[in-house]
């Protein structure tokens, strides 16, 4: 039986947290608060209380930064490409991807500040930055990407805010807020024309910016002359890895939202099957770039590259390296190749595994290379030869991840996570309303 317009709006309207939801939010706030206290202590004492030293000058903070950039890339790109391609089955997923993108890029910017020993000097990047520096390129693309991702999330919400304004007409305070947020949306032809054109332009513009942000992040490493980073493959290698981590993040979040809000009718097994096929394709592409990234240096076997690869393949980082490769690439490819492996729960488990492997992959990109510089590590304290994150670093990093999840949770709580207007149109309800007017 077809549902009425009011029934669909009621199902898709933002809902209050359940008791379990409140507990989840409280946990995230507690972890984020503990992280803030740890960062205040780091700010007071300086970076000397971390495990970073002259050689390992980038630790898990930069690993976290690269991870957030990777996740944010796919969020907006998936949304933009789906908008442009007008893929109807993807409508329930586009806003989830947009929410993830905004949360991830906010935390990417904050993570850079956390890694700075003197964050009060951040404004010098804007007042005295030099365009010759890849760091300035990163600042420019991150700022641009944040603005465009926020617009791509907000602008498609205008029709939904207008619908909710009428739905909550008996709640004056909420109605006033929704009226302001909807920017006087009336769903007339002139507005729809501007609305469609604006989203199309945003979607087109954000694609090169999205590719640019992760390419520039890769260049921060590739322009630093070190074994493991000295590669022209780094740009596409980073982008391929970003697609894998980002797609897995979208799948994991959409599964949780579907279970929490009982949206099985709108986020169906069909959507999971499609996303599973997409993820296995992305894993295959990323596997190809991994083979390129390690096979060529292994074939050349220069002294410095050989030492770096030995640390990854059989040395200090070998257990983590092979675990990440097998669990984050090979297992997903094998499992997702079969239809049963693309069922919602199985796909959720695989996606979480891919996300975790994706984070540790960034750690393996950053840390081993720093510990194998071209200059010999001689006559320096023993602790400079190794990098082990301190409890304080883990606390701050855990707080960063918790804050990202908190932003996603709050956006899901206060925004209609499934586009209401598009859902009504796909059910023919908006058309019926127009016919009644005539």
SVG drawing of the C-alpha trace seen along z (x, -y; Angstrom):
<svg xmlns="http://www.w3.org/2000/svg" viewBox="-7 -39 85 55">
<polyline fill="none" stroke="black" stroke-width="0.4" points="0.0,0.0 1.4,-3.4 2.1,-5.7 0.7,-9.2 2.8,-12.3 2.5,-13.0 3.5,-9.4 6.7,-9.7 7.6,-13.1 7.1,-11.7 9.4,-8.7 12.1,-10.9 11.9,-13.9 14.7,-14.3 14.1,-12.3 15.1,-12.6 17.9,-10.4 16.8,-7.1 18.3,-6.2 21.1,-4.3 21.6,-7.3 22.0,-9.6 24.5,-7.2 26.5,-7.2 26.5,-11.0 27.6,-11.2 30.5,-8.7 31.7,-10.8 31.5,-14.0 33.5,-12.4 36.2,-11.1 36.4,-14.5 36.6,-16.3 39.4,-14.1 41.2,-14.7 40.8,-18.5 42.4,-18.3 45.3,-16.2 45.8,-18.8 45.8,-21.6 48.6,-19.7 50.5,-19.3 50.1,-23.0 51.5,-23.9 54.5,-21.5 55.3,-21.4 55.7,-18.6 58.6,-17.2 56.1,-15.2 55.0,-13.3 57.0,-10.4 58.0,-12.7 61.6,-13.6 64.0,-15.1 63.6,-12.1 60.0,-11.1 58.7,-14.6 55.3,-13.5 53.5,-10.9 50.0,-9.7 48.6,-13.3 49.6,-13.5 48.5,-9.9 45.1,-11.1 45.1,-14.1 45.7,-12.1 43.0,-9.7 40.4,-12.5 41.3,-14.0 40.8,-10.6 37.4,-10.1 36.3,-13.7 37.4,-13.3 35.0,-10.4 32.1,-11.9 31.7,-14.9 32.9,-13.2 30.3,-10.5 27.6,-13.1 28.8,-15.3 29.1,-12.5 25.7,-11.0 24.1,-14.5 25.6,-14.9 24.8,-11.4 21.3,-11.5 21.6,-8.0 18.2,-7.5 19.1,-4.5 21.8,-6.7 19.5,-9.4 19.2,-8.0 23.1,-7.8 24.1,-11.2 23.3,-13.1 25.0,-10.6 28.2,-11.0 27.9,-14.8 27.6,-14.7 30.7,-12.5 32.6,-14.8 31.9,-17.9 32.7,-16.2 36.0,-14.7 37.3,-18.0 36.6,-19.9 38.6,-17.4 41.4,-17.4 41.9,-21.1 41.8,-20.8 44.3,-18.0 46.9,-20.1 46.5,-22.7 47.0,-20.0 50.2,-18.9 51.6,-22.4 53.9,-23.2 52.9,-26.9 49.3,-27.0 49.0,-30.7 51.2,-31.3 48.6,-29.7 47.6,-33.1 51.2,-33.5 50.2,-30.9 47.6,-33.3 49.6,-36.5 53.1,-35.4 52.5,-32.1 54.5,-31.5 52.9,-29.9 56.2,-28.0 55.4,-25.8 53.1,-22.8 51.9,-23.5 50.2,-26.7 48.6,-24.7 47.1,-22.4 45.8,-25.3 44.1,-26.8 42.5,-23.6 41.3,-22.5 39.7,-25.9 38.0,-25.9 36.9,-22.3 35.3,-23.0 33.3,-25.8 32.2,-23.9 31.3,-20.7 29.2,-22.7 27.3,-24.4 26.8,-21.0 25.3,-19.7 23.2,-22.7 21.8,-23.7 19.9,-20.4 18.4,-20.8 16.3,-23.9 13.3,-22.0 13.4,-19.7 13.5,-22.5 10.5,-24.1 8.5,-20.8 9.4,-20.4 8.4,-24.0 4.8,-23.2 4.9,-19.8 5.8,-21.5 3.5,-24.5 2.1,-23.8 5.6,-24.4 6.3,-28.1 9.9,-28.2 11.0,-25.3 8.9,-26.7 10.8,-30.0 14.1,-28.2 13.1,-26.1 11.7,-29.2 15.1,-30.9 17.0,-27.8 14.8,-27.2 15.6,-30.8 11.9,-31.3 11.8,-28.2 8.4,-28.0 9.1,-25.3 8.2,-27.5 9.7,-27.0 12.0,-30.0 13.5,-28.7 13.8,-25.1 15.7,-26.3 18.2,-28.3 18.4,-25.4 19.2,-22.8 21.7,-24.9 23.5,-25.8 23.8,-22.2 25.1,-21.2 27.7,-24.0 28.8,-23.1 29.0,-19.4 31.2,-20.2 33.5,-22.6 34.0,-20.3 35.3,-17.4 38.6,-19.0 38.9,-20.6 38.3,-17.1 41.0,-15.5 43.2,-18.5 43.1,-18.3 44.3,-14.7 46.8,-15.2 48.3,-18.1 48.4,-16.1 50.3,-13.4 52.7,-16.1 53.5,-17.1 55.2,-13.7 56.4,-13.3 58.2,-16.6 60.1,-15.6 63.2,-13.6 62.9,-10.4 62.8,-6.7 59.2,-5.5 57.9,-9.0 60.1,-9.7 57.5,-8.6 55.5,-10.1 52.9,-7.5 51.9,-9.1 49.1,-11.3 46.9,-8.6 48.1,-6.1 46.6,-8.5 43.4,-9.1 42.8,-5.4 43.3,-4.7 41.0,-7.6 38.2,-6.1 38.5,-2.8 38.5,-4.4 35.8,-6.9 33.4,-4.4 33.8,-2.0 33.0,-4.9 29.8,-5.7 28.7,-2.0 29.4,-1.7 27.5,-4.9 24.6,-4.1 24.2,-0.7 24.2,-2.3 21.7,-4.9 19.4,-2.3 19.4,-0.2 19.1,-3.2 16.2,-4.9 14.7,-1.8 15.0,-3.0 15.1,0.4 12.4,-0.7 14.6,-3.6 18.1,-2.2 17.6,1.3 19.7,4.4 19.8,3.2 21.8,0.1 24.2,2.3 24.7,4.6 25.5,1.7 27.9,0.1 29.6,3.5 30.2,3.8 31.7,0.3 33.9,1.1 35.4,4.3 36.1,2.4 37.9,-0.3 39.9,2.3 41.1,3.9 42.2,0.5 44.0,-0.3 45.6,3.1 47.0,2.3 48.5,-1.0 50.0,0.8 51.7,3.3 53.1,0.3 54.2,-1.5 56.2,1.4 57.2,3.5 59.3,0.8 61.4,-0.2 61.9,3.5 63.1,4.1 65.6,1.2 66.8,2.1 68.7,-1.0 70.3,-0.9 67.9,-3.4 64.8,-1.9 65.9,1.6 66.2,0.7 62.7,-1.0 61.1,2.0 62.9,4.5 61.3,2.7 57.9,3.1 58.1,6.7 60.1,8.5 61.2,6.0 59.8,3.8 56.6,2.9 56.0,6.2 53.2,7.6 51.2,4.4 52.0,4.1 50.8,7.6 47.8,7.3 46.7,4.1 47.2,5.5 45.4,8.8 42.6,7.5 42.1,4.1 42.4,5.3 42.6,9.0 39.8,10.1 37.3,7.5 38.0,8.4 37.4,12.1 34.3,11.7 32.6,8.9 33.1,10.8 30.2,13.0 26.6,11.8 26.3,13.2 29.3,11.1 27.4,8.0 24.5,8.5 24.1,5.5 25.7,7.0 28.6,8.7 29.3,5.7 29.2,3.5 31.8,5.7 34.0,5.6 33.6,1.9 34.7,1.4 37.7,3.6 38.6,1.5 38.3,-1.8 40.5,-0.5 43.0,0.8 42.8,-2.5 43.8,-4.4 46.8,-2.1 47.8,-2.3 48.3,-6.1 50.4,-5.3 52.6,-3.0 52.9,-5.7 54.1,-8.3 56.2,-6.6 58.6,-4.0 59.8,-6.5 60.7,-9.1 62.8,-6.5 64.8,-5.8 66.2,-9.1 69.0,-9.4 71.4,-10.8 72.7,-8.1 71.1,-8.1 74.4,-8.2 75.4,-9.8 71.8,-10.5 69.9,-9.2 68.5,-5.7 64.8,-6.9 65.3,-8.8 65.7,-5.4 62.1,-4.5 58.7,-6.1 56.2,-4.9 53.1,-7.1 52.7,-8.1 49.4,-7.7 48.9,-11.4 49.1,-11.2 46.6,-8.3 44.2,-10.2 44.3,-13.2 44.0,-11.1 41.1,-9.1 39.4,-12.4 39.8,-13.6 38.0,-10.5 35.3,-10.7 34.7,-14.4 34.3,-13.5 31.7,-10.8 30.0,-13.4 29.7,-15.9 28.2,-13.1 25.8,-12.0 24.6,-15.6 24.1,-16.3 22.2,-13.0 20.0,-14.0 19.1,-17.5 19.0,-17.0 16.7,-14.8 19.3,-12.2 17.1,-10.9 16.1,-13.7 12.4,-14.2 11.6,-16.2 13.3,-13.6 11.6,-10.7 8.2,-12.4 8.8,-13.0 10.0,-9.4 6.7,-8.3 4.7,-10.6 3.2,-12.5 4.4,-16.0 3.0,-15.5 -0.4,-14.6 -0.3,-17.7 0.3,-19.9 -2.6,-18.2 -5.0,-18.9 -4.1,-22.6 -5.0,-22.6"/>
</svg>
